[in-house]
Amino acid sequence: MSQRVRVYELMTRNPLTASPNDDLEKVVQMMNQFRVGSIIIVDDGRPLGIVTERDILVRVVAERKLAIETLVKDVMSKPVLTIPEDAYVEAAAKKMVKERVKRLAVTRNGLLVGIITSADIVKAVAAGLLTQEVYLYLSDIFKKPPLSETVKRRGASHV
């Protein structure tokens, strides 16, 4: 049986952040440069929201907006879901499933200290740090419909 693992043991410390008033082009450049799928939006160190690749596809690309003309605060998902750094990873996995998200901002006294993702948890299961039951919690969040079912295609014809 695996030991009980705390969120701070698996989280990515000092995640990339942006301000709500930044333009989206800056965020997209950061995501590309650092090869990440999300940026946490903060104000004075407190997490306010998150911008994910999906947010960009649904709220910018599908709406034919320009990233340089779009503010982060108009695209971010809010509020960002958080978990304390000393919580157990099992609690993080359960929260991800309940809320149907793949990422949680990790906090200490309300301030952002990290991010934990479903991929972090899967890697820990594969390394034997966590039981497979934790992975089974997470399997439900991968059952979301594909983006093509969420966004209506403009001008698409069915053959």
NUZADO-75919 format. One record per residue (C-alpha): x, y, z negated. Coordinates in steps of 0.2 Angstrom, whole numbers. Example, Ala and Ser with C-alpha at 12.3 -4.5 7.8 and 13.67 -1.06 7.14 Angstrom:
# NUZADO-75919
px / py / pz
62 / -22 / -39
68 / -5 / -36
END
This chain:
# NUZADO-75919
px / py / pz
0 / 0 / 0
6 / 17 / 4
9 / 31 / -8
-2 / 46 / -10
5 / 60 / 1
3 / 78 / -2
-1 / 90 / 13
15 / 100 / 10
25 / 84 / 14
18 / 83 / 32
14 / 101 / 36
23 / 112 / 48
30 / 126 / 38
30 / 144 / 44
18 / 141 / 59
17 / 154 / 73
5 / 168 / 69
-2 / 183 / 78
-12 / 198 / 73
-31 / 200 / 77
-27 / 216 / 87
-14 / 207 / 98
-18 / 205 / 116
-21 / 187 / 121
-6 / 187 / 134
6 / 188 / 119
-2 / 173 / 111
-2 / 163 / 127
17 / 167 / 130
21 / 161 / 112
11 / 145 / 114
20 / 142 / 131
37 / 146 / 124
36 / 136 / 108
25 / 122 / 116
11 / 123 / 103
-8 / 121 / 106
-13 / 134 / 93
-8 / 150 / 84
-15 / 155 / 67
-21 / 173 / 66
-17 / 182 / 50
-19 / 198 / 41
-7 / 202 / 27
-2 / 184 / 27
-20 / 178 / 25
-27 / 166 / 38
-42 / 174 / 47
-44 / 163 / 62
-35 / 152 / 75
-33 / 153 / 94
-32 / 136 / 102
-30 / 130 / 120
-48 / 126 / 120
-53 / 143 / 114
-43 / 151 / 129
-51 / 139 / 142
-69 / 142 / 136
-68 / 160 / 131
-56 / 167 / 143
-53 / 156 / 159
-71 / 150 / 160
-77 / 168 / 158
-64 / 174 / 171
-56 / 187 / 159
-39 / 193 / 159
-28 / 188 / 145
-19 / 205 / 144
-36 / 214 / 143
-43 / 202 / 129
-39 / 205 / 111
-36 / 190 / 100
-50 / 194 / 88
-62 / 192 / 103
-56 / 174 / 106
-51 / 167 / 90
-61 / 153 / 81
-66 / 160 / 64
-65 / 157 / 50
-50 / 146 / 51
-52 / 131 / 40
-39 / 129 / 26
-33 / 117 / 14
-21 / 120 / -1
-3 / 113 / 1
-5 / 102 / -14
-20 / 93 / -8
-19 / 75 / -3
-17 / 71 / 15
-33 / 60 / 14
-43 / 75 / 9
-36 / 84 / 24
-41 / 70 / 36
-58 / 69 / 28
-60 / 88 / 30
-55 / 87 / 48
-68 / 74 / 52
-82 / 83 / 43
-78 / 99 / 51
-74 / 91 / 68
-57 / 100 / 70
-39 / 94 / 73
-30 / 107 / 63
-30 / 115 / 46
-21 / 131 / 40
-12 / 126 / 24
-12 / 139 / 10
-4 / 143 / -7
-14 / 156 / -17
-23 / 161 / -1
-8 / 165 / 9
-3 / 154 / 24
12 / 143 / 21
9 / 130 / 35
-2 / 120 / 47
-6 / 102 / 47
-13 / 93 / 62
-21 / 77 / 66
-6 / 72 / 76
5 / 75 / 60
-6 / 63 / 51
-6 / 50 / 65
13 / 51 / 65
14 / 48 / 46
2 / 32 / 48
14 / 26 / 62
29 / 28 / 50
20 / 19 / 36
18 / 34 / 25
0 / 32 / 25
-13 / 18 / 26
-22 / 15 / 42
-38 / 20 / 33
-33 / 38 / 35
-31 / 36 / 53
-48 / 28 / 54
-55 / 44 / 46
-47 / 54 / 60
-53 / 43 / 75
-70 / 51 / 74
-63 / 69 / 79
-56 / 62 / 95
-74 / 58 / 101
-78 / 76 / 106
-85 / 78 / 123
-73 / 83 / 137
-72 / 101 / 141
-80 / 98 / 158
-96 / 94 / 149
-95 / 110 / 138
-92 / 123 / 151
-104 / 124 / 166
-94 / 125 / 182
-97 / 140 / 193
-101 / 137 / 211
-97 / 119 / 210
-107 / 108 / 222
-111 / 90 / 219
-108 / 78 / 233
END
